[in-house]
Amino acid sequence: MNRGENEEIDPDFVARLADFLGFDQGRIQHIFEKNYLARNWGKYDYLFRFDKEISRIERGTVLYEKGDSFEVIVGFPKIRRAMVLDPTLKKHFNGLEKISVEEKMNGYNVRVANVKDDILAITRSGYVCPYSTERAKEKLDLRFFDDFPELVLYGEMLGPDNPYVPKEIYGIESVDFYIFDIREKNSGNPLPINRKQRILKEYGFLQVECFGEFSLETAAEEVTKIIRDLGEKEHEGVVIKDPDMVLAPLKYTSSESNCSDLRHAFRFYNEAGRDYMLSRIVREGFQTVEWNENEAEFKNRYMQLGESILNPLRESIRTVKNGQRLYEYVRIRVKDLKTAMEFENYLKRLGVDAIFEDPQPVGNEYLINIKKVNKSTNDKTQAIWEGELW
Amino acid sequence: MNRGENEEIDPDFVARLADFLGFDQGRIQHIFEKNYLARNWGKYDYLFRFDKEISRIERGTVLYEKGDSFEVIVGFPKIRRAMVLDPTLKKHFNGLEKISVEEKMNGYNVRVANVKDDILAITRSGYVCPYSTERAKEKLDLRFFDDFPELVLYGEMLGPDNPYVPKEIYGIESVDFYIFDIREKNSGNPLPINRKQRILKEYGFLQVECFGEFSLETAAEEVTKIIRDLGEKEHEGVVIKDPDMVLAPLKYTSSESNCSDLRHAFRFYNEAGRDYMLSRIVREGFQTVEWNENEAEFKNRYMQLGESILNPLRESIRTVKNGQRLYEYVRIRVKDLKTAMEFENYLKRLGVDAIFEDPQPVGNEYLINIKKVNKSTNDKTQAIWEGELW
C-alpha cells in the first residue's frame, strides 16, 4: 500500500508550518518522517493529510499553502455514541433546554470545498476522491463556493452508484450528496443548525432530514420513537445535536443498522475488525434491556442477530467451497470516462484490489461495475476447504 | 498482578541451565530478565515456569534442579483445530491407516507428577495449584508415581466443584481427574495410546473415553456421527490422534460447545477475547456448510447462536441495571481448610479478585462457595447506565 512517499521536506516550509500550527520544528519534522502528515499525489500533491490524530487535530484533516500562509480543512469529528438514551442525553447535553435530532444516513463521508480555486471532494481519511469530486461538481450549485469560499460542506454520498457503501434504502436512483454540517475552514467551527439549514435551502442542496427540536426532558423518549420508525425502513439512526453546535453531537442507531453492519462484516469475516463486530453485538444487548422487551420481542431480536451473523458467513463459505471467488460488487456512474480511469488508479494507490468492468452508456453517462476482491477472507476460507488448520 | 519476582540469578545456575537447554548464557539471562522464565513462589520457589514459548519449548513448561542437572515437565502441547473434517483429517494424518478418536472433555488442564518426591498438580500455565494438588493426591493411586517416577499424567479436572470451568454435564458429583495423555519427563514424548490405556487401567485411573480406531478413509464420517451424539449431551468434542502418538493430534468440537463458550464469553463481554468470540462464531459457519444443512436445520443453528450471544449479554446488562454486581459463581471441596486458604492466596497472587464464603462441612470435607469478581464488564456496564459514552 502506497499512502504518500517519504521525502525531504524543505526546511523553510517546515519553519512556516511550525509557526502556523504552533508546534516546534522538530515535532513537524518528526510527524513528516513518521508519515503522520502525508502528501497526496499527482495533481493534488500540494495537499497534506493528517494520517493520525495529532494534538487534537482530527485524523483526515487536510492542509495546503495559500498565499504566504496555510489553509486547513478539518477532518470529520468523531461522533461519540450513546449506548443507552437515558440518562446519557440528559448528562451529555446538561444545561440545554432543547436538542435537535437529525437523521444519520448510511453512505460515505465527503467534504466538499474550494481548494485553491478548485472544487474538491475529500474523503474521511483526507484523500481527494476523483469519483466523488466529479459527482460533487455535477450535483452541487457551485456558486456557493464563490459566495462562501471560507465554508466547507460536510456530508454523505448516498445511493446505489456508490463504490464504498452502496445502499438502495433511500430511494436514490444513482448517487446524491446529503449535507449534515457546514464548517469554517481553519477553525473547523460548525454553523448553528438554523443558519446551516437556511444556506443549504438557498442553494437547493440536499440535506439530511431534521426531525425537529425536542425538550431535553423528553428527548430520550422521542428519539426512541424516531429510531423505531427509522429501523422499520432499515435506516441507520440519528445524530443528536446542540442547536447552537457548541456541545459535541451524539449518535444512536437502530437494531436494523447494527444487523446490517454485521451482515457485511461476517460476509468478509477475516477482514472485518473484531471490535467492530463486538460493539454492534453489545449494542443489541443494551437496547433490548433499555427497551424492556418481552420474550417475543427478545426472541425476534436474537433471531435477527443470529441470522445477520450466520447467513453471510454461510454464503461466503459456500461460495468458496463451490470454487468461486468472493467479491464485493459495487458500481459507479460517471460523466467522463477519464474519471473512471482516475478512480481506478486511485483505488490501486490505496491498495484496494478492484476489477473494473466495461463501461455501459446510460443516458449521457456511463455505468461501470466494479468487483472488489476480498483476498484475506477468500484465501483463509479456501485454505480451510483444502484441509488447512485454523 | 504478581507473577514471579525479578531477581538476581546466580551466574553458576545460569551457566548450568544454558548448558542443559543448549542456549547461550546471554539468552538465559535475557529470558530471566524478561520474566519469560519465572520462578514460582513460597514452598515451590524451586520451580521455574516458561511464561512464553521459547524455541519450541511450550509455554507452561516447568523446570527444576534435580541432583546436579535439571528435570523438565513439558507444557500441554497446543492442539490445532480442524475447521472442517474432510479433507483435513486425510491431509493431516496422511500415511496412517487408522486414527484414534478420544473425547475432549471440558474442564481445566492439570499435569500431575512426582517433583522432587512431592506429588504436584501443575496448571496449563505452569503454576502449582494448591486445590488441584490436594484433589489429585486424594483421587489418585499414588503408587503410580513410585513405579514410574519419569512419567507425568496429563488430564482434565472435571465436575461442579471446579473453580475454573465448573460443569454438571458429566454426572460427576464433586470433581474428578480424567487423564488423556501420559508423557515422559524431559523429552515430553507421549506413550502410544495402547500403552497409556493399559497403565491407566492398571492403576484404576479415570481416562477420557476412547471411541475407537477408525480407518482414515471413513474417519470424517465417523467423527461427524460421534460429534452429533456428543453435541446432544452438551459435551465438547473430540481429539483425533495417531495411535502411536507420533503425528500431532487434532481437535474438533460440537456446535453446542461453541455456543456454550459464547454464553460464557458474552456474560463477561468486556473481559472475553474478541478472537475467542469470533472463532467460535466462524466454526458455526463452516459446520453448517460442511454438514450441508437444510433451511430448518440452519434456522435452528442461527437461533441457537443468536440466543447464546444475546441472552447472557441481556442477563449481565440487566443485573447491573438493577444495582447488583456481576460475579462468576464457583465452588471447591477440600479435605483440609488449609488448602482453601492456600488456594485463596494463590488466586490473589494471580490477580484474580475472588470472595470466599464460609466453609460448609459435607461429610468429612468442606464445600466453599467462591464469587469471582468480573470488574471490567461490571464497571463498563455500570458506566453506560450512568450515561457514559461507548
Interface residues (C-beta under 8 A of the other chain):
Chain A: R80 R81 A82 M83 V84 P87 T88 K90 K91 H92 L250 F266 Y269 R274 D275 M277 L278 S279 I281 V282 E284 G285 F286 T288 V289 F298 R301 Y302 M303 Q304 L305 G306 E307 I309 L310 N311 L313 R314 S316 I317 R318 K321 I384 W385 E386 G387 E388 L389 W390
Chain B: R80 R81 A82 M83 V84 P87 T88 K90 K91 H92 L250 F266 Y269 R274 D275 M277 L278 S279 I281 V282 E284 G285 F286 T288 V289 F298 R301 Y302 M303 Q304 L305 G306 E307 I309 L310 N311 L313 R314 S316 I317 R318 K321 I384 W385 E386 G387 E388 L389 W390
